Amino acid sequence: MRRLLLILLSLIPILGFSQVEDGQNQVIKEFTATVINAQTEFPLESVHVVNLNQVKGTITNQNGKFTIPAAVNDTLYFSYLGFKTQKVRVTNDMFRFGNTEIALTELAYALEEVVVRPYQLTGYLEIDVKNLPVDNNAYQYSISGLNTSYEAGNKSPSAVTKVLGAILNPADLLRNLFGKKPRQMRKLRQIKEDDNIRDLLASKFDRETLTELLQLEKVDIEDILNNCNYSKSFIKTANDLQILDAISSCYEEYKVLNRNQ
């Protein structure tokens, strides 16, 4: 009987920490809350909720409720069209008392005057062709079922030389970003595997969600793509999901080339 008691006592720590994440003593639970309009206090449906720490995403239902895996001190990122994005830190009290409400504030848009300047065409093809700007000479490809095309980047030998040069030069931007931020780069695969996060990124063009997920500045994202020979047109017009895929492709090439050094 005494031996049985000792065995049961020895199992208590294992049972108590069965939900520990990566040895960081963080117990991951199902966190439930409601998202409301700060002005009307009405629930908001289809709000995107992303746990930046666990790299998990979900959306609110018609009652504004959502459930997402989270641990204490995790940061939740809320995004909804027409409302200001918001980050909320998960606390012990949120788990203890429940009925947490997250209020989002509507954005006030001020429309500015837009001046449209048409090209001055002469009617002579040879002259007009020379006057029209050509900004994008990079290769693009399309995927069946998608309305938008993807850009593969410049696959010419100069592009490979540029990436290879980035690895050989310790002071190069690519080496600094990829080499010093391995944890952020490892998140790329997790982000791409979550359908809710992918849907959110596909509707975004402002890079804000990407910067929060990867903990990179917007200028860092642009520098990565520039150094991987993506065109200015692609960098300006692509949605956040396309940018994510481009960064991921660039990082995979970097790892392969770096492994061979």
Buried (B, 14 or more C-beta within 10 A) or exposed (E): EEEEEEEEEEEEEEEEEEEBBEEEEBBBEEBBBBBBBBEEEEBBBEBBBBBBBBBBBBBBBEEBEBEBBBBBEBBBBBBBEEBEBBEBEBEEEBBEEEEBEBBBEEEEEEEEEEEEEEEEEEEEEEEEEEEEEEEBEBEBEEEEEEEEEBBBBBEEEEBBEBBBEBBEEEEBBBBBBBBEBEEBBEBBEEBBEBEBBBBBBBEBBEBBBBBBBBEBEEEBBBBBBBBBBBBEBBBEBBBBBBBBBBBBBBBEBBBEBBEEE
